[in-house]
Amino acid sequence: MSNGSKVKLGELLLSSGAIDKYQLEAALGYQKRWGGKLGEIVVDMQFTGDDRICGALARQLGVPAVDLGSREIPLEVIRTIPRAVCEKYKLFPFEVVRQERGPARLWVAMADPTNIEAIDEVRFRSGMNVSVAAAPSSAVDAAIRRYIYGEHDPSAFEPRNPFVPPKLSDPAPSDDAVVDLTDLFADESRPDAPKAALEGEIMAKLESLATGRGGGRPIPAWKMVGALVQLLVRQGIVHDADFLDDLAEDQRGEGIFG
């Protein structure tokens, strides 16, 4: 992949068949309204898996795919890139190839190999030439947890669904923690509770999730909205197809949020 290329992740996923145009429109609607990374959004909305995104990116961009879980990465390689850069751009270094002449070449696993800004920063920080490989977002997260935060559980490399609660033996939840909004509806055991009081409790819970005051890390607003939509669909309050159509219309300035 040339450094001058300007490839959009959504277009790659669409052309590879990883998602369809309606799913892309819905994901872009979420991103426009709430922010977040497109690759994570399409996975969190259960349109596709991050392993499929990885394969699609590798094929479309002509870069290799790497299995971080099967490697033992030396400490000297891990130290080539600051932790903050790894977490910001969802990437992880896995190999350094020494050259007889000139700077060494650093191989980096990236959840989004189209991110030219990230590649440029890695090159600047490491002082090396940089080659990229595609890796599932969950595997990059697991490598960061394993090598930087000291988690050595092999199951950490398994992809996680943010709408499925973690097992009791799992590590403390991080940014991909489950967002549980099932108690936002009125408690049937409190039929006489004032509406204003219930609304206050709902807003307090949402604020706690958003700020992390409940003990976990702050939950991005778009993830909370995603969980809420899933809940409303399960309750039969909204129909997912209608909701996606509304988002698509909103993207054109014609929808319910316009």
Steps between C-alpha positions, in 0.01 A plus 500: 500500500648834400522771763331745266185296464180628654282196545174512695436206727127501427556475126741208549256310720220563252699394192626187676148390598571519873197730540225624268411859413216521751727384780764750393243781499383403848856481634590835344186648655612380842850634442373838382275541802707342778857463372710185531701287260309355207655153531396474865153634426416239233620225736309638799187528285555130414516564125822299470787360707837667543671187364306545176595868491862397541480255208323752278758769570791263438360395162395845385818678608744225408649481849559185706276398790672412827392271785621686807374229733745242363807719546735573786599861448838607648506784749739702283238499223216598733701800622535647151158666523352678806193343656295813433564472126402131499174575678419815303535337157418137591835357388783290642864439395592135451833477316815698423703405193857628512655626180865483399474864398259769601231494771334182619150408385222482760197279434181624660163325529214742441125467532476771231798484260348789302588746779787695343520736798569205731771360270671840481500534879641149547777580251579825684493342846704192412747654256456192280346414168152363560313210343143421601296184537128466564378357830155472663425785734435255785842339449674838514311581821600164644867556411491834678342339807743208493831670438445847646260431787630152583199282418603153383164330458495334152123546484561876494574464130147379426275767342242644739144607431436825691132405544583170675602523868856377571558181697571537870858385438563773241725797581344824613301656216671759282376713211318203346301433817135398476255788517202380703198728465229246576398678819422826323135398467263557791531236770178295510539467875462879528186576298425815701845656470476860369601536136737785582680287759544215255631737234746639754625150580541423130702816438712430807582150373586629152723770648671240720571279198622792288736635767614168649382595848362151548851359529570410136643696213280765333271356232487694169160645424468313170549167678226584748269594215583174325411302813180700542395431140563127551284512811218690328501252212483204741213667685316546170487877548687579178574302188866489401426541129300819564774632725770441237284671238462801731878516548557485126252784451666699777832468321341681206354763731146368470460275802370517852822656632519771230 
